[in-house]
């Protein structure tokens, strides 16, 4: 092969996957290794070997450092949309609902067991797995050790967070007796069907199939762990999540919106549910920006619980709507519902 072609291939490979780097040359890494040895009794030689062969993860760092991002190109002209129109187009496709129905039917026994133990409806667990990993099809292809090391020791605003995640990842790998070099995840270091960060493993991942292992790539463990996560964050069995409401006008500006703000329903004059809503607690006002108007919704305590999984009003609303559509599709296809 001619030299110019070899050079071009090398450039392409580096641009896609990053490049090998010896992180033990960094003082902060040596301090990190010292702490892992002193406080958690890791073998120093093992850690030196791990951190001397890290593949720099350019895409992960690009989330926080603009210099690593690809050159921006203006998007093609498309139909006019609001931010919720675009979000809905990605996460609430008919195909995602159909696959959710199939996934819920395939794993109905374990979903029912999780519901009976933790009180979280099967459609909500299924919707989380659908949005996080497309029902297990895409759990991530990036080496988690390399991703977390890059984010922990290359300058960015969340270095402290990722150093904690790196510590938890190494502890998790040791507890579960897996080689940390073999674990793949997202370009932010999240793992498995539910895309848990390593710090969540210690507190929320359960061995739901009783095989002595905690594996978020196992449907059984992922289903049980997501249900347990919701339960631990206060999910209330049988309570509603959201309801669309009416209000005067096309754009809502009367009150602050989002999960951070709660209101008594009596204080919200001229706002009323569009259908039956059996809920007595305080509510959040959730605004979804459409092209030309705002949708407004009441969010309940359970809506807030979903935002503990991902701190986004749109994410929680997508989970709610996908779950309800999966439930409806399941009843239509199978004539009954999981309970």
Residue pairs with C-beta under 8 A, 6 or more apart in sequence:
15 58
17 55
18 55
18 56
18 57
18 58
18 59
18 146
18 150
19 55
19 56
20 53
20 54
20 55
20 56
21 54
21 55
21 56
22 51
22 52
22 53
22 54
23 29
23 51
23 52
23 54
23 149
23 153
24 30
24 33
24 48
24 51
24 52
26 153
28 153
29 51
29 149
29 153
32 152
32 153
32 163
32 166
32 167
33 42
33 44
33 47
33 48
33 51
36 42
36 47
36 167
36 170
37 43
37 44
37 47
40 167
40 170
40 171
42 170
42 174
50 145
50 180
50 181
51 149
54 145
54 146
54 149
54 150
55 143
55 146
56 146
56 150
56 154
57 142
57 143
57 146
57 147
57 150
57 151
57 187
58 68
59 68
59 142
59 187
60 142
60 147
60 150
60 151
60 187
60 188
60 189
61 68
61 150
61 151
61 154
61 156
62 68
62 69
62 70
63 187
63 188
64 151
64 156
64 157
64 158
65 154
65 155
65 156
80 291
81 89
81 291
82 288
82 289
82 290
82 291
82 292
83 289
83 314
84 288
84 289
84 290
84 295
84 314
84 317
85 290
85 291
87 314
87 318
88 318
88 321
91 131
91 318
91 322
92 318
92 321
92 322
92 325
96 130
96 131
96 134
96 322
97 322
97 325
97 326
97 329
98 329
99 130
99 134
99 135
100 123
100 126
100 127
100 130
100 135
100 322
100 325
100 326
100 329
101 326
101 329
101 330
101 333
103 126
103 129
103 130
103 135
104 111
104 122
104 123
104 126
104 326
104 330
104 338
105 330
105 333
105 334
107 126
107 219
107 223
108 122
108 338
110 208
110 209
110 219
110 220
110 223
110 224
111 122
111 125
111 126
111 223
111 338
112 122
112 338
112 339
113 208
113 224
114 120
114 122
114 125
114 208
114 223
114 224
114 226
114 227
115 121
115 122
115 227
115 338
115 339
117 224
117 227
118 224
118 227
118 228
118 230
118 231
118 235
119 227
119 231
119 235
119 236
119 237
119 238
120 226
120 227
120 230
120 231
120 235
120 237
121 323
121 327
122 338
123 323
123 324
123 326
123 327
123 330
124 230
124 241
124 306
124 319
124 323
125 223
125 226
125 227
126 135
126 323
126 326
127 319
127 320
127 322
127 323
127 326
128 194
128 226
128 309
128 319
129 135
129 136
129 193
129 194
129 222
129 223
129 226
130 322
130 326
131 315
131 318
131 319
131 322
132 190
132 193
132 194
132 195
133 139
133 140
133 192
133 193
133 194
133 195
135 193
136 193
136 217
136 219
136 222
139 184
139 185
139 191
139 192
139 193
139 195
139 217
140 184
140 185
140 186
140 187
140 190
140 191
140 195
141 184
142 184
142 185
142 186
142 187
143 181
143 183
143 184
144 169
144 180
144 183
144 184
144 185
144 189
144 191
144 198
145 169
145 180
145 181
145 183
147 185
147 186
147 187
147 188
147 189
148 162
148 165
148 166
148 169
148 189
148 198
149 166
151 158
151 159
151 162
151 165
151 188
151 189
152 159
152 162
152 163
152 165
152 166
153 159
153 163
162 189
164 199
165 189
165 197
165 198
165 199
166 198
168 197
168 198
168 199
168 201
168 202
169 180
169 183
169 189
169 198
170 180
171 202
172 198
172 201
172 202
173 179
173 180
173 183
176 213
176 214
176 215
183 191
185 191
185 192
185 195
186 195
188 197
189 197
189 198
190 196
190 197
191 197
191 198
191 216
191 217
192 215
192 216
192 217
192 222
193 216
193 217
193 219
193 222
194 216
194 222
194 225
194 226
194 229
196 204
196 205
196 216
196 225
200 229
201 214
201 216
203 232
204 225
204 228
204 229
204 232
205 214
205 216
205 221
205 225
206 214
206 221
206 224
206 225
206 228
207 213
207 214
207 221
208 220
208 221
208 223
208 224
208 225
209 218
209 220
209 221
209 224
213 221
214 221
214 225
215 221
216 222
216 225
229 308
229 309
230 305
230 306
230 309
233 305
233 308
233 309
234 301
234 305
235 302
235 305
236 301
236 302
239 279
239 300
239 301
239 302
240 277
240 278
240 279
240 300
240 302
241 299
241 300
241 302
241 303
241 306
241 320
241 323
242 286
242 297
242 298
242 299
242 300
242 303
242 317
242 320
243 273
243 274
243 275
243 277
243 279
243 297
243 298
244 273
244 274
244 275
244 295
244 296
244 297
245 271
245 272
245 273
245 274
245 296
245 297
245 298
246 271
246 272
246 274
246 296
247 254
247 270
247 271
247 296
248 270
250 292
250 293
250 294
251 293
251 294
252 285
252 287
252 294
252 296
255 261
255 263
255 268
255 285
256 285
257 284
257 285
257 286
257 287
257 296
257 313
258 284
258 285
258 286
258 287
258 313
259 284
259 286
259 299
259 303
259 304
259 307
259 311
259 313
259 316
260 284
261 284
261 285
262 282
262 283
262 284
263 282
263 283
263 284
263 285
264 282
265 282
265 283
265 298
268 283
268 285
271 285
271 296
273 298
277 298
279 298
279 300
281 300
281 301
283 298
283 299
283 300
284 298
284 299
284 300
284 303
284 304
285 296
285 297
285 298
285 299
286 296
286 297
286 298
286 299
286 303
286 313
286 316
286 317
287 294
287 295
287 296
287 297
287 313
288 294
288 295
288 296
288 297
288 314
288 317
297 317
299 313
299 316
299 317
303 316
303 317
303 320
306 315
306 316
306 319
306 320
307 313
307 315
307 316
309 315
309 316
309 319
310 316
327 337
330 337
330 338
331 337
